């Protein structure tokens, strides 16, 4: 069960842009915590409940990291500028066509 738990955690961490060493550190920390709780006499199901489900803890673990494939901040800023300028370009084109070509 420990390997399944850590495997699920690894899969979720792989969805974020962080270095492999950071991912390994997180996995190692959770592995140690898992072993410590088992050493205290807890069952594996109790340990997983104590540590939390991988889906619920991933938000805290990956805080500050972008998801793989998510648009960068720079790209979204460029897209925002183009979208903001579009109405003015359309207005200028409207007047040029209207007055310049008797449209």
C-alpha positions as CSV (number, residue, x, y, z in Angstrom):
1,X,0.0,0.0,0.0
2,X,2.9,2.3,0.7
3,X,4.2,2.0,-2.9
4,X,0.7,2.7,-4.2
5,X,0.4,5.8,-2.1
6,X,3.8,7.1,-3.0
7,X,3.2,6.2,-6.7
8,X,-0.1,8.2,-6.8
9,X,1.7,11.1,-5.2
10,X,4.5,10.9,-7.8
11,X,2.0,10.9,-10.6
12,X,0.4,14.0,-9.3
13,X,3.7,15.8,-8.7
14,X,4.7,15.0,-12.3
15,X,1.9,17.2,-13.5
16,X,3.7,20.3,-12.1
17,X,6.9,22.0,-13.3
18,X,9.4,21.3,-10.5
19,X,12.8,19.7,-10.6
20,X,13.2,15.9,-10.1
21,X,15.2,16.5,-6.9
22,X,12.3,18.5,-5.4
23,X,9.9,15.7,-6.3
24,X,12.3,13.1,-4.9
25,X,12.6,15.1,-1.6
26,X,8.8,15.2,-1.2
27,X,8.5,11.5,-1.9
28,X,11.3,10.7,0.5
29,X,9.7,12.9,3.2
30,X,6.4,11.2,2.8
31,X,8.1,7.8,2.8
32,X,9.8,8.5,6.1
33,X,6.5,9.8,7.6
34,X,4.7,6.7,6.4
35,X,7.4,4.4,8.0
36,X,7.4,6.4,11.2
37,X,3.6,6.0,11.6
38,X,3.8,2.3,10.8
39,X,6.6,2.0,13.4
40,X,4.3,3.6,16.0
41,X,1.9,0.7,15.4
42,X,-0.6,2.3,13.1
43,X,-2.1,0.2,10.2
44,X,-1.4,1.3,6.7
45,X,-4.9,2.5,6.2
46,X,-4.7,4.7,9.3
47,X,-1.3,6.0,8.1
48,X,-2.8,7.0,4.8
49,X,-5.7,8.7,6.5
50,X,-3.3,10.5,8.8
51,X,-1.1,11.7,5.9
52,X,-4.0,12.6,3.7
53,X,-5.1,11.5,0.3
54,X,-2.6,12.4,-2.4
55,X,-5.3,14.3,-4.3
56,X,-6.1,16.6,-1.3
57,X,-2.5,17.3,-0.3
58,X,-1.1,18.0,-3.8
59,X,-2.4,21.6,-3.8
60,X,-0.2,22.4,-0.8
61,X,2.8,20.5,-2.1
62,X,2.7,22.1,-5.5
63,X,1.9,25.6,-4.3
64,X,3.8,28.1,-6.4
65,X,4.5,25.7,-9.3
66,X,2.8,25.8,-12.6
67,X,1.1,22.8,-14.1
68,X,2.8,21.3,-17.1
69,X,1.3,22.7,-20.3
70,X,-0.2,25.7,-18.5
71,X,0.3,29.0,-20.4
72,X,3.1,31.1,-19.1
73,X,2.4,34.5,-17.6
74,X,4.3,36.3,-20.4
75,X,2.1,34.6,-23.0
76,X,-1.1,35.5,-21.3
77,X,0.1,39.1,-21.0
78,X,0.8,39.3,-24.7
79,X,-2.6,37.8,-25.5
80,X,-4.3,40.3,-23.2
81,X,-2.6,43.2,-25.0
82,X,-3.7,41.9,-28.4
83,X,-7.2,41.5,-27.2
84,X,-7.2,45.0,-25.7
85,X,-6.0,46.6,-29.0
86,X,-8.4,44.7,-31.3
87,X,-11.4,47.1,-30.9
88,X,-9.3,50.1,-31.8
89,X,-8.0,48.4,-34.9
90,X,-11.5,47.5,-35.9
91,X,-12.7,51.1,-35.3
92,X,-9.9,52.5,-37.5
93,X,-10.6,49.9,-40.2
94,X,-14.3,50.9,-40.1
95,X,-13.5,54.6,-40.6
96,X,-11.0,54.0,-43.3
97,X,-13.3,51.7,-45.3
98,X,-16.3,54.0,-44.6
99,X,-14.7,57.3,-45.6
100,X,-11.9,56.2,-47.8
101,X,-13.9,53.8,-50.1
102,X,-17.4,55.3,-49.6
103,X,-18.5,52.1,-47.8
